Amino acid sequence: FRRTGILSCANGDSFRHGCILDDWLGYIAGVFGSLIDAAGTRYTDRLAFVIPDHVSLSYSELAARVRERAGQLIDAGVTPGGVVALRLDSDEQYLVSALAVQAMGGICAGVSPVLAEAEADRLIAHLDPTLLIDSHWIAAAPNASSQPCWPLSSPESPCAIVFTSGTTGTPKGALF
C-alpha cells in the first residue's frame, strides 16, 4: 500500500483517483440483495431488528424498507460503485440505508453524527459521495419511483468505507 491521503488502495492510487474499478460492480451486491429478499420471504414475521421501546422490524418489513430505500437511492442518482455517506444515529434508518446501499452495489461510508461539524465536513468532502444521507434527507425523501434490480458483480466488490477514530491524528479510511 502507498498512502496517498486519508484513503489508499492496493494499487497505490488514492480512493478518489481510480481505486474503484468498473469491473468491481456487484456480485456480492446481487447475492446480498437476493438474500435480503429471501429472508423477507422465508422468515416473514420473525423479528429481524429490535430497539426496545422504540422500533421493531420483521424480516418482511426490513426487506420491503430496504427495497424502498434502494429505489430512493436510484432516484437520487446512486449507481453501483457509488459512495453514499451515512450521517445517522445507529438505528433502523442506518440499518435500512446501509443494507440498501450495499444491496444495490454501492459503497456505504458511515460518518458519526457526534463528530464536530468541521471534522464531519472534512470526511464527507474527502469521500466526495454521490449522496449524503442524514436525518434531513430521510425526512424529505419522496417515495421511490424506481424499482431496484440487484446487480451482479464480483466477490472483490467494495461495500464499505470505515474510518478510524482519529484519536492520534486525522481519521484514516479503510475500503472493504
HELIX and SHEET records of a PDB file:
HELIX    1   1 PHE A   15  HIS A   17  5                                   3    
HELIX    2   2 ASP A   22  TRP A   24  5                                   3    
HELIX    3   3 TYR A   27  ARG A   42  1                                  16    
HELIX    4   4 TYR A   59  ASP A   75  1                                  17    
HELIX    5   5 GLU A   92  ALA A  103  1                                  12    
HELIX    6   6 GLU A  117  LEU A  127  1                                  11    
HELIX    7   7 SER A  135  ALA A  140  1                                   6    
SHEET    1   A 2 LEU A  47  ILE A  51  0                                        
SHEET    2   A 2 VAL A  55  SER A  58 -1                                        
SHEET    1   B 5 LEU A 131  ASP A 134  0                                        
SHEET    2   B 5 VAL A  83  ARG A  87  1                                        
SHEET    3   B 5 ILE A 107  GLY A 110  1                                        
SHEET    4   B 5 ALA A 160  PHE A 163  1                                        
SHEET    5   B 5 GLY A 173  LEU A 175 -1                                        
END                                                                             
